[in-house]
Amino acid sequence: MSVNYGAKRIVVGAHYGLRDWLSQRVTGALMAIFTIILLAQVIFSRGPIGYDIWAGIFSAQWMKVLTFVVIASILYHVWVGMRDIWMDYVQPVGIRLALQIFTIVWLVGCAGWAIQVLWRL
């Protein structure tokens, strides 16, 4: 009886391993920290929460930059998750490629919209 130890393994799907796992955890932690900072800003603000309070929170340049970093983290978090879903569950390559391109275009559009909203205040 002979055993073929030299057989080639075929790896398919979205198996990017540690890098993707770590990026999901880091972006998730960043979103959690931002949520805590934002909640602290809201809780310790004076008066009822209205447009003026929200505009005041996001008027500082450091808050705009932090918010955009978190939005970029969210977009990367979404990209990793959606890419893995498309690669794992959509078998036809053409459809999978079209969905990935659509996802990228959508996320870039969301980033542009976020920039517009943040720096228009």
Helices and strands as residue ranges (DSSP letters): H 18-43, H 51-57, H 61-89, H 93-120
